[in-house]
């Protein structure tokens, strides 16, 4: 079943001809596979309605899944710390920006 809601899925699928809808239905019928909103948007950009080649839809879906996996494997954009562990030291600084600046200085010294 698509992960972004049946109505949105059917709205996105509606412009496609009946024959072009088959790969979407096949993807949704595979256990463990889902078409999320980003994947559906990628497929629609790569294979615009009303007709789409079956193999092109599968290829676009694989591309969307690969891109999603890469995003999941990428390191987080931000580093966060547990405030409870640093509580004894936090009151000695005026702001988080000051702590961040100190941390960057520490990293520069350690990393060389």
C-alpha positions in Angstrom: 0.0 0.0 0.0 1.3 3.5 -0.7 2.7 5.3 2.3 1.3 8.7 1.6 -2.4 7.9 1.6 -4.7 6.2 -0.8 -6.5 9.3 -2.0 -3.2 11.1 -2.8 -2.0 7.9 -4.5 -5.1 7.6 -6.7 -5.0 11.3 -7.5 -1.4 10.9 -8.8 -2.3 7.7 -10.6 -5.6 8.9 -12.2 -4.0 10.8 -15.2 -2.2 7.7 -16.3 -3.8 5.3 -18.9 -5.0 2.0 -17.5 -2.0 0.1 -19.1 0.4 2.6 -17.5 -1.1 2.1 -14.1 -0.1 -1.5 -13.9 3.5 -1.0 -12.8 2.4 1.2 -9.9 0.0 -1.4 -8.8 2.6 -4.1 -9.1 5.1 -2.1 -7.0 2.5 -1.6 -4.3 1.6 -5.3 -4.3 5.2 -6.3 -3.4 5.5 -6.9 0.3 7.8 -4.4 1.9 7.8 -2.0 -1.0 6.0 1.3 -0.7 5.6 4.3 -2.9 5.9 7.4 -0.8 5.2 11.0 -1.9 8.8 11.7 -3.0 9.0 8.5 -5.0 5.7 9.2 -6.7 6.8 12.7 -7.6 10.1 11.4 -9.0 8.2 8.8 -11.1 5.7 11.4 -12.4 8.6 13.8 -13.4 10.5 10.9 -15.2 7.4 9.3 -16.7 4.8 12.0 -17.2 1.1 11.0 -17.8 -1.0 9.9 -19.7 1.2 7.0 -20.9 4.4 5.7 -19.4 6.5 2.8 -20.3 6.4 0.0 -17.8 10.1 -0.4 -17.5 10.6 3.3 -17.3 8.3 3.4 -14.2 10.2 0.6 -12.5 13.5 2.4 -13.3 12.3 5.7 -11.9 11.0 3.9 -8.8 14.5 2.2 -8.3 16.1 5.6 -8.7 13.8 7.2 -6.1 14.5 4.3 -3.7 18.2 4.6 -4.2 18.1 8.4 -3.6 16.1 7.8 -0.4 18.6 5.2 0.9 21.5 7.6 0.2 19.7 10.3 2.2 19.2 7.9 5.1 22.8 6.9 5.1 24.1 10.4 5.0 25.4 11.8 8.2 23.1 14.2 10.0 23.4 17.9 9.3 23.6 18.9 12.9 25.4 17.5 15.9 23.4 17.4 19.1 24.3 16.8 22.7 22.4 15.6 25.7 22.0 18.7 27.9 21.7 16.6 31.1 25.3 15.3 30.7 26.7 18.8 30.2 24.5 20.5 32.8 27.3 21.2 35.3 29.2 23.2 32.6 26.3 24.9 30.7 25.7 27.6 33.3 29.2 28.9 32.8 28.4 30.1 29.3 26.0 32.8 28.2 24.6 31.1 25.1 24.7 28.0 22.9 26.6 30.0 20.3 29.4 30.5 22.8 29.5 26.8 23.5 29.5 26.1 19.8 32.4 28.5 19.3 34.4 26.8 22.1 33.7 23.4 20.7 34.9 24.4 17.3 38.1 25.8 18.8 38.6 22.4 20.6 38.1 20.5 17.4 40.6 22.7 15.5 43.2 22.1 18.2 42.6 18.3 18.3 42.3 17.8 14.5 45.3 20.0 13.8 
